[in-house]
Each structure stands twice: as structure tokens, then as C-alpha cells.
Amino acid sequence: MALATNYRAQAKNNLNFATPFVNRRELFFMNGTKSLFPEVYPKVLVQLGYLLLISQLIRIAFLGIHFQYFSVNSLSEYFEIFYYSLRFDLSSIVTVNFLYLALALCPFTKTSSRLIKRLLSFLFVLSNGVAFIFDIADIGYFPYVRRRMTAEVFHLIEKKSDFLDLLPNYLQKFWYVSILIVVLMVFLLFIAKRIAAISNSQGLTIRNAVLYLLCMGGAVITVRGGLQLRPITLSNAVVIDESENIPLILNTPFSILKTLESEKLEDLTFFTNEELKTYFNPIKNYGAGPHGERQIFKNQNVVVIILESFGKGFTGIGGRKSFTPFLDSLMEVSRTFDFAFANAYRSADGIPAILSSIPYFMNDPFPLSPYATNQIDALPSLLKQKGYATSFFHGGTNGTMSFDSYCKNAGFDKYFGRKEYGNDDDYDGTWGIWDEHFLQYFSQTLSTEKEPFFSTVFTLSSHEPFAIPKKDRNQPFAKLKGIERGVAYADRALQLFFQTASKTSWFDNTLL
């Protein structure tokens, strides 16, 4: 009887750290030698849960104050945003608390020591306080830039005179930001004090060491946002929802952390706006013909075919041996330019350059840059205003070179990649679905689209490692070497596409 009474008393003491939030079933995880985990683990898990709650409360405040900037018209739409935001919130929270987690969960750390407890509490409050202060401050900053704050904010703070001059006005105009920050800090102090990490009572054992390594490995996966090839970035939010809701899905700590090492554009001013207009005026009026007659917009379909790695030197206008007999025949009956100026080096830069007039201007491709979530104009978004259906096709694995995120931001309604194609029997093993098959799929899918439509297809890489389908290994182009083989194969795939497309109902009303 006495033993049972002592056990209940001990259990009650164990629950004192957060009585309203922990039920008796958690005793199995926290009680003495019978626990599956050292008692510090569930307490740290509760702390992370509180941090997720804070992040969502700030998001709700963000939406409530700036509701007019977002497209959230029902509670179900908000819950959908909340669901997608968890991946980014967890990534930023674990990143900010990675050192804290490494120390608090480490079997070597004597978290029962008062000094260690204070140091851990200080680290917890400081790291999360700084992160969430930026998140809250962004509520006032957002209307000026219409996107989440990035690492560029530190450049603004570096300009001390401007920053100090603007700060009083900011605090006065957005007085509620200061109140939210005070409430935040009080809440963080409460969490750190009320749910203080306590001793790893079982000490350093093989089980605790393995558990620690597994937990830290899980933390690394959470920071990456999953087990996918590339860690999540700002552009991953673009794929999820409408562009105006991207700032609501993201959070400011994540945005800042992901842009700390990204290349920033230097502000360059060579001419004033008035001087520029004397050389070139980008605003054109195409409403009238050369003789003043009114021109009517023709609702023709528009198809943009982008051939990867097709240099002039491989074609009939290159002055050397041609590997593109079909493309040469097209150029004889098409408008062809003998000279061109490249505005991109890589495929990831080329697509935004062609479709959005965003040239290569930094080492990071535009979809991976701090500007990936900016609202941009592009051919698909402009033609959508004219009632066009828009689509983008690329036979590569979905997500390659972040084409899917760029396309969403550029205004494409649909994205068709290797996943949508749905038959890996036609996968080349490296780049994606062979062009011969994918271009046929492209033609067939366009036949189901509502007209008028704007569609773009980007062929696979022609350079090594390039594999020829088994059925084509006796073809003449299969004997070529290097990129010449890939270019010749893609040229034949293009010929087969035109043979199929020319028989469709949409072909004669299409600009190709």
C-alpha cells in the first residue's frame, strides 16, 4: 500500500511541469527505469508543439491584418494553407532550435544542473525570440514588398542612419507589432520555465546513444523538409497554391534562413527614367496598324517549342555539317534569324529568359533565387487574361530544375512531366521520357485542350549521358558521338511530332 502511494506521489510530481497538457498515459514515457525514452524527450516535444502553435497564431494574425492581399475565402481554404505550411514551419523551427535540441537531448548533458538549465533556457528564448520577432515584424513590412522578408533585411539594418530614422515611424504606425512581440517573449519565458528540460536520468547507454542519433537524424530530415533530392526552398511554396497565397504558406524565419547564402542583386542605376525613354520606351501600343487602322486580336493557339542544346553550329545555317535535316527544312519556310544573343547559360535560366524576359543575372537560377516568389509577368499569365488555357510540358522528372515552381508562378495552368506521362517504359534512365514518345504525348494532350491555348514544350538534354532507345540503335544517327547524336535524335523526334500534329484540328489555327 505504501509503495503504491509513493508511486502515485512520484507520478504526480512528474506531471507538475505542465499538468494541463500531459495526461497519465504519458507516464509510460516519462517514469523512471520503465520509460521508453529519457524524460527529457517528451518535454522537448511539447516545447516544439508550443512553437508550432506560436507560428500558426502569427500566421492567423498575418492573415487577419492583411486579408485583402490573399485569396482565402473559406475556413477550409485556410486549413489547406495550414496543412501545407507545416512543412515550412517545422523546417524553420528545427533549424532555429537545432543547437538547443543537440544539447538538451545529448546523453552527456547534465540537464539536472541548475546552470545547464539556465543556459538551455537562455538559448531557447534567445533563438526563438529572434526568429519570431522577425516573423511578427514582417506583418508591418509585408504591405511594402508583398512577399516575406528575406536576408536583404540585414542590408537595410546595416544602413544604420536609414534604419534608425525609419524605426520610430514604423513602431508608431504598426503599434500592434510591439504588443505582439511583448506577448511573444512572455510566452517563450513561460515555456522555458514551465517546461524546463530535466535530467537524462538513464545516463549514457547504447540505447540512449542510438536514440539520440536517430532523433538528430530526424531533425536533419525535418530541416531539409523531407527525403527528396533537394532541400525545400522558397520555390516549393509556389507549386502548392496561388501566387498571392505564397507569403501565407511560408514563414519569415524560413524565408530569411533560405536566402542567407543566396546571391543578391546589386542596385545599378545608369540612367534616370526620363533619360531611358529617349533611347528606348518599353511601352508599346499595338492597337493600330501602320496606316492607323484598328488591329483585331486573333485568338490563335500559340505553341512554343524549346529545343535543348540546339546550337547554330549543328544546323544548316551554321556553315558546317548539319545534324538537323528536319529543322533545316522548317527554317526554309519560317522566319529565321541568322544571329541571336544568348541571355542564359543553363536550362534552368533559359526557360524564365524565354517566357518571362528574365535574363541570366546571378549564379543561382531564378527559381532558386530569393526572388522566386516575386509576382512576375510572363507569356502564359498575359495570355490567360485573354482567355487562353496554358500548359507546360517537359519529359524530365517532376521538380527537375524547379520548372514546376517557376511554371506555377509564370501563370501556367497545367504542368505535364514524367509523372503525368505515367509510363516509365519510355524513360531513358537519366534525363526523362524520350522525346519521340513525349512529343507524341504533347500533341495528343493538346488535342484535348480548350482553344485558344498557349503551350510550351521543352525537350530533354541532348548532351551526355544520352541514351538511344534500343529500337533506334541501328539508325544512322546512333553512330554519331556526343551531343551530335542527341541533337540528331531530337530532330527526328521533332519531325514525327509535326507529322502527327499537322493532322489535328488545332494545327492550322496555331502559331508554332
Secondary structure, 3 states (H helix, E strand, C coil): CHHHHHHHHHHHHHHCCCHHHCCHHHHHHHCHHHCCCCCHHHHHHHHHHHHHHHHHHHHHHHHHHCHHHCCCCCHHHHHHHHHHHHHHHHHHHHHHCHHHHHHHCCCCCCCCCHHHHHHHHHHHHHHHHHHHHHHHHHHHHHHHHCCCCCCHHHHHHHCHHHHHHHHHHHHHHCHHHHHHHHHHHHHHHHHHHHCCCCCCCCCCCHHHHHHHHHHHHHHHHHHHCCCCCCCCCCHHHHHHCCHHHHHHHCCHHHHHHHHCCCCCCCCCCCCCHHHHHHHCCCCCCCCECCCCCECCCCCCEEEEEECCCCCHHHCCCCCCCCCCHHHHHHHHCCCCCCCCCCCCCCHHHHHHHHHHCCCCCCCCCHHHCCCCCCCCCCHHHHHHCCCCEEEEEECCCCCHHHHHHHHHHHCCCEEECHHHHCCHHHECCCCCECHHHHHHHHHHHHCCCCCCEEEEEECCCCCCCCCCCHHHCCCHHHHCCHHHHHHHHHHHHHHHHHHHHCCCCCHHHEEC
